[in-house]
Amino acid sequence: MAGASAVRSGRVSDYFALLKPRVMTLVVFSGFAGLYAAPGTIHPFLAAVAVLCIAVGAGAAGAINMWYERDIDAVMDRTRGRPLPRGRIAPQEALAFGVILSLLSVMLMGLALNWAAAALLALANAFYVFVYTIWLKRRTPQNIVIGGAAGAFPPMIGWAAVTGGVDLQSIALFALIFVWTPPHFWALALYRQIDYAKAKVPMLPVVAGKAATKRQILLYSLLLAPLGLAPALLGTAGAVYGLVAAAMGAFFVLLALRVLRDESDRAAKQLFGFSILYLFVLFSLIIVDRAPGMLAPDLLADAAGLLLASSGFAG
């Protein structure tokens, strides 16, 4: 009985792994931030349903991505332990799992919330699967630039779940993640270049070399720094957010300059880690800015503490 139980729990964990839970965490968080920051009101239960749909939809797209890329995953050190390369789940099961969850998440979003949010969720899933995974990833070093749009949809979906539409404020949240994506992933690709070369994935460092990739990282970092201020300028967030976004944007550029000058992979690893913290802090402050009674002077001290922590992380 113990052995059978272990097999069952292993199967559950394998299917959960198909959902790319680490990626899903950031997707859910940014989707919740968009929902929470949106003008208007929504019942807490419906808000929970919207976040669940975003999570399930993102996980479903991840499962289909793993099904399609199982040959690549088997070659790369970073991904060879996934369920499909290990033979723990049959490819057709993974595909069916992803397709069913994707359809269910879109239908539930439409029926429980509104069809604008459901359409955006369907578009995000389709873009990730068909545009990024199938069309771009194996064909062009611009795969991350164009395909990154898929990961930028969640705050717009959350916003639409409340408002029933899209406006400039939600587009700004989309743009923030869209411009953040290339330097984030190219920093990873710099120190995982051999992995991508083995899998014949034309990531920018493999095709254009490290020097060109570092220049592109700096360019996108320079675009990202002022774009991070957009939520404050548009009224989605307040002055505290603006101060922190300005400081963290400047630090992002500083790290990109370090990457440009560094001959080792150390600076690229630092930038990759900080980029995750950057997005987490900014979307956290968007949520905090909207929370009743949270716009207090103590918040500025908390934000400064986050910046100090991030500086220590990067060092």
C-alpha positions as CSV (number, residue, x, y, z in Angstrom):
1,M,0.0,0.0,0.0
2,A,2.8,2.4,0.8
3,G,4.4,1.9,-2.6
4,A,1.1,2.4,-4.4
5,S,0.6,5.6,-2.4
6,A,4.0,6.9,-3.3
7,V,3.3,6.3,-7.0
8,R,0.0,8.2,-6.8
9,S,1.6,11.1,-5.0
10,G,4.4,11.1,-7.6
11,R,1.9,11.3,-10.4
12,V,0.1,14.2,-8.8
13,S,3.5,16.0,-8.4
14,D,4.4,15.3,-12.0
15,Y,1.2,16.8,-13.3
16,F,1.7,19.8,-11.0
17,A,5.2,20.2,-12.4
18,L,3.7,20.4,-15.9
19,L,2.0,23.6,-14.8
20,K,5.4,25.3,-14.3
21,P,4.6,26.4,-10.8
22,R,7.5,28.8,-10.4
23,V,6.4,30.7,-13.6
24,M,2.8,30.5,-12.5
25,T,3.6,32.3,-9.2
26,L,4.7,35.5,-11.0
27,V,1.8,35.2,-13.4
28,V,-0.7,34.9,-10.6
29,F,0.9,37.7,-8.6
30,S,0.9,40.2,-11.4
31,G,-2.7,39.2,-12.4
32,F,-3.8,39.8,-8.8
33,A,-2.1,43.2,-8.8
34,G,-4.0,44.2,-12.0
35,L,-7.2,43.0,-10.5
36,Y,-6.7,44.7,-7.1
37,A,-5.5,48.0,-8.7
38,A,-8.4,48.2,-11.2
39,P,-11.1,50.8,-10.5
40,G,-14.4,49.5,-9.3
41,T,-15.4,46.7,-7.0
42,I,-15.6,42.9,-7.3
43,H,-16.9,40.3,-4.9
44,P,-14.1,38.5,-3.1
45,F,-15.3,35.1,-4.4
46,L,-15.3,36.3,-8.0
47,A,-11.9,37.8,-7.5
48,A,-10.7,34.4,-6.3
49,V,-12.2,32.8,-9.3
50,A,-10.5,35.3,-11.6
51,V,-7.1,34.6,-10.0
52,L,-7.7,30.9,-10.2
53,C,-8.6,31.1,-13.9
54,I,-5.4,33.1,-14.6
55,A,-3.3,30.5,-12.7
56,V,-4.9,27.5,-14.4
57,G,-4.7,29.2,-17.8
58,A,-1.0,29.9,-17.4
59,G,-0.4,26.4,-16.1
60,A,-2.2,24.9,-19.0
61,A,-0.1,26.9,-21.5
62,G,3.0,25.7,-19.6
63,A,1.9,22.1,-20.0
64,I,1.3,22.4,-23.7
65,N,4.7,24.1,-24.0
66,M,6.3,21.1,-22.2
67,W,4.6,18.7,-24.5
68,Y,5.9,20.5,-27.6
69,E,9.4,21.1,-26.3
70,R,10.0,17.7,-24.8
71,D,12.8,17.1,-27.2
72,I,14.6,20.3,-26.2
73,D,13.9,19.7,-22.5
74,A,15.6,16.3,-22.8
75,V,18.9,18.0,-24.0
76,M,19.1,20.9,-21.6
77,D,20.6,20.5,-18.1
78,R,18.0,22.9,-16.7
79,T,15.0,21.0,-17.9
80,R,16.0,17.4,-18.4
81,G,14.4,16.5,-15.0
82,R,10.9,17.5,-16.1
83,P,8.2,14.8,-16.2
84,L,8.1,14.3,-20.0
85,P,11.8,13.8,-20.6
86,R,11.9,11.5,-17.7
87,G,9.1,9.4,-19.1
88,R,6.8,9.9,-16.1
89,I,3.9,11.2,-18.2
90,A,3.0,10.2,-21.7
91,P,3.1,13.1,-24.2
92,Q,-0.6,12.7,-25.2
93,E,-1.6,12.9,-21.6
94,A,0.3,16.1,-21.1
95,L,-1.2,17.6,-24.2
96,A,-4.8,16.6,-23.2
97,F,-4.2,17.9,-19.7
98,G,-3.1,21.3,-21.0
99,V,-5.8,21.7,-23.6
100,I,-8.6,20.7,-21.2
101,L,-7.4,23.1,-18.5
102,S,-7.0,25.9,-21.0
103,L,-10.5,25.5,-22.2
104,L,-11.9,25.2,-18.7
105,S,-10.1,28.3,-17.5
106,V,-11.3,30.5,-20.4
107,M,-14.9,29.2,-20.1
108,L,-15.0,29.7,-16.3
109,M,-13.6,33.2,-16.7
110,G,-16.2,34.1,-19.3
111,L,-19.2,32.7,-17.4
112,A,-18.2,33.9,-13.9
113,L,-16.6,37.3,-14.7
114,N,-16.9,38.6,-18.2
115,W,-16.0,37.6,-21.8
116,A,-13.5,40.5,-22.2
117,A,-11.3,39.0,-19.5
118,A,-11.9,35.5,-21.0
119,A,-10.9,36.7,-24.5
120,L,-7.6,38.1,-23.1
121,L,-6.9,34.9,-21.2
122,A,-7.5,32.9,-24.4
123,L,-5.3,35.3,-26.4
124,A,-2.5,35.0,-23.8
125,N,-2.6,31.2,-23.9
126,A,-2.8,31.1,-27.7
127,F,0.1,33.6,-28.0
128,Y,2.3,31.6,-25.7
129,V,1.6,28.2,-27.4
130,F,1.3,29.1,-31.1
131,V,3.3,32.3,-31.5
132,Y,6.1,31.9,-28.9
133,T,6.4,28.1,-28.5
134,I,5.6,26.8,-32.0
135,W,6.5,29.7,-34.3
136,L,9.2,31.8,-32.7
137,K,11.3,30.0,-30.2
138,R,13.2,27.7,-32.6
139,R,13.3,30.2,-35.5
140,T,14.5,33.6,-34.3
141,P,16.6,35.2,-31.5
142,Q,13.8,37.7,-31.1
143,N,11.7,34.9,-29.6
144,I,11.7,36.4,-26.2
145,V,11.0,40.0,-27.4
146,I,7.9,39.1,-29.3
147,G,6.9,36.0,-27.3
148,G,7.2,37.9,-24.0
149,A,3.8,39.5,-24.7
150,A,2.2,36.3,-23.5
151,G,3.6,36.7,-20.0
152,A,2.6,40.4,-19.9
153,F,-1.1,39.7,-20.2
154,P,-2.0,38.7,-16.6
155,P,-2.3,42.2,-15.1
156,M,-4.4,43.2,-18.1
157,I,-6.6,40.1,-17.6
158,G,-7.0,40.9,-13.9
159,W,-7.9,44.5,-14.7
160,A,-10.5,43.4,-17.3
161,A,-12.0,40.9,-14.8
162,V,-13.1,44.0,-12.7
163,T,-13.7,46.6,-15.4
164,G,-14.8,44.5,-18.3
165,G,-12.3,46.2,-20.6
166,V,-8.9,47.6,-21.3
167,D,-7.6,51.1,-20.8
168,L,-4.3,53.0,-20.7
169,Q,-3.5,52.1,-17.1
170,S,-3.7,48.3,-17.8
171,I,-1.8,48.7,-21.0
172,A,1.0,50.4,-19.0
173,L,1.1,47.3,-16.7
174,F,1.3,45.1,-19.8
175,A,4.1,47.2,-21.2
176,L,6.1,47.1,-18.0
177,I,6.3,43.3,-18.1
178,F,6.8,43.2,-21.9
179,V,9.9,45.4,-21.7
180,W,11.2,43.7,-18.6
181,T,11.1,40.3,-20.2
182,P,14.0,40.6,-22.7
183,P,16.7,41.7,-20.2
184,H,15.4,39.2,-17.7
185,F,15.6,36.2,-20.0
186,W,18.7,37.3,-21.8
187,A,20.5,37.6,-18.5
188,L,19.6,33.9,-17.9
189,A,20.6,33.0,-21.5
190,L,24.1,34.5,-21.0
191,Y,25.0,32.0,-18.3
192,R,23.0,29.2,-19.9
193,Q,24.3,29.7,-23.4
194,I,25.8,26.2,-23.7
195,D,22.4,24.7,-22.8
196,Y,20.6,26.6,-25.5
197,A,23.3,25.9,-28.0
198,K,23.0,22.1,-27.3
199,A,19.3,22.3,-27.8
200,K,19.7,24.4,-31.0
201,V,17.5,27.1,-29.6
202,P,18.5,30.5,-31.3
203,M,18.7,32.6,-28.1
204,L,20.5,35.9,-28.7
205,P,23.8,34.9,-27.0
206,V,24.0,31.8,-29.2
207,V,23.2,33.6,-32.5
208,A,24.7,37.1,-32.0
209,G,27.2,36.5,-29.2
210,K,27.6,37.7,-25.7
211,A,28.7,41.3,-26.5
212,A,25.6,42.0,-28.7
213,T,23.4,40.4,-26.0
214,K,24.8,42.6,-23.3
215,R,24.2,45.7,-25.4
216,Q,20.6,44.7,-25.9
217,I,20.2,44.1,-22.2
218,L,21.4,47.6,-21.5
219,L,19.1,49.1,-24.2
220,Y,16.0,47.4,-22.8
221,S,17.1,48.3,-19.2
222,L,17.2,52.0,-20.3
223,L,13.7,51.7,-21.7
224,L,12.5,49.9,-18.6
225,A,13.7,52.4,-16.0
226,P,11.3,55.3,-17.1
227,L,8.5,52.9,-18.1
228,G,8.5,51.6,-14.4
229,L,7.2,55.1,-13.5
230,A,4.2,54.9,-15.7
231,P,1.8,53.5,-13.0
232,A,2.6,56.5,-10.8
233,L,2.2,59.0,-13.6
234,L,-1.1,57.5,-14.7
235,G,-2.5,57.3,-11.1
236,T,-2.5,53.5,-10.8
237,A,0.0,53.9,-7.9
238,G,1.2,56.8,-5.7
239,A,4.3,58.7,-4.9
240,V,5.9,56.0,-2.8
241,Y,5.7,53.6,-5.7
242,G,7.2,56.3,-8.0
243,L,10.2,56.8,-5.6
244,V,10.9,53.1,-5.3
245,A,10.4,52.5,-9.0
246,A,12.8,55.3,-9.9
247,A,15.5,53.9,-7.5
248,M,15.1,50.3,-8.6
249,G,15.0,51.3,-12.3
250,A,18.3,53.1,-11.8
251,F,19.8,50.1,-10.0
252,F,18.5,47.8,-12.9
253,V,20.5,50.0,-15.3
254,L,23.5,49.9,-13.1
255,L,23.5,46.1,-13.1
256,A,23.0,46.1,-16.9
257,L,26.2,48.2,-17.1
258,R,28.0,45.7,-14.9
259,V,26.9,43.0,-17.2
260,L,28.2,44.9,-20.2
261,R,31.7,45.2,-18.6
262,D,31.8,41.8,-16.9
263,E,33.7,39.0,-18.7
264,S,32.3,36.3,-16.3
265,D,28.7,35.3,-15.7
266,R,28.5,36.7,-12.2
267,A,26.9,40.0,-13.2
268,A,24.4,38.2,-15.5
269,K,23.3,36.0,-12.6
270,Q,22.9,39.1,-10.4
271,L,20.8,40.9,-12.9
272,F,18.6,37.8,-13.4
273,G,18.0,37.5,-9.7
274,F,17.4,41.3,-9.3
275,S,15.0,41.4,-12.2
276,I,12.7,39.0,-10.4
277,L,12.9,41.1,-7.2
278,Y,12.3,44.3,-9.3
279,L,9.0,43.1,-10.7
280,F,7.9,41.6,-7.4
281,V,8.5,44.8,-5.5
282,L,6.8,47.1,-8.0
283,F,3.7,45.0,-8.2
284,S,3.7,44.6,-4.5
285,L,3.7,48.4,-4.1
286,I,0.8,48.7,-6.6
287,I,-1.2,46.4,-4.3
288,V,-0.1,48.2,-1.1
289,D,-0.9,51.6,-2.6
290,R,-4.5,50.5,-3.1
291,A,-4.9,48.8,0.3
292,P,-6.9,51.0,2.7
293,G,-4.8,52.7,5.4
294,M,-1.5,51.6,3.9
295,L,-0.3,54.9,2.5
296,A,1.5,55.8,5.7
297,P,5.0,57.2,6.2
298,D,6.2,53.9,7.5
299,L,5.7,52.5,4.0
300,L,8.6,54.6,2.7
301,A,10.9,53.1,5.3
302,D,9.7,49.6,4.3
303,A,10.4,50.4,0.7
304,A,13.9,51.7,1.6
305,G,14.5,48.4,3.4
306,L,13.5,46.5,0.3
307,L,16.0,48.5,-1.8
308,L,18.8,47.9,0.7
309,A,18.0,44.2,0.6
310,S,18.0,44.2,-3.1
311,S,21.4,45.9,-3.1
312,G,22.8,43.3,-0.8
313,F,21.3,40.6,-3.1
314,A,23.0,42.0,-6.1
315,G,26.4,42.4,-4.5
